[in-house]
Amino acid sequence: MLSNGSPVRDRNETLPQSWLKHSAGIGIAEQSMPLLSRLIACWSEPHRHYQTLRHLQECLQLLEEWGAPASAAS
């Protein structure tokens, strides 16, 4: 269990699975996959060699661990 009381996320969860899980909670509309595709393209640019897609997935994990209370997410 995470510090916020949430169950531990499956470490084999894919980036799209993580994205879909969290996009609604951060105010992104249902059609969030095009945004994820754009984010992946930007994150993968050569000058961002220090920020891998793994880093993006770790950011989503932190969002889950440190997530805002349900009342703040709406």
Rosetta blueprint (number, residue, H / E / L):
1 M L
2 L L
3 S L
4 N L
5 G L
6 S L
7 P L
8 V L
9 R L
10 D L
11 R L
12 N L
13 E L
14 T L
15 L H
16 P H
17 Q H
18 S H
19 W H
20 L H
21 K H
22 H H
23 S H
24 A H
25 G H
26 I H
27 G L
28 I L
29 A L
30 E L
31 Q L
32 S L
33 M H
34 P H
35 L H
36 L H
37 S H
38 R H
39 L H
40 I H
41 A H
42 C H
43 W H
44 S L
45 E L
46 P H
47 H H
48 R H
49 H L
50 Y L
51 Q L
52 T L
53 L H
54 R H
55 H H
56 L H
57 Q H
58 E H
59 C H
60 L H
61 Q H
62 L H
63 L H
64 E H
65 E H
66 W H
67 G L
68 A L
69 P L
70 A H
71 S H
72 A H
73 A H
74 S L
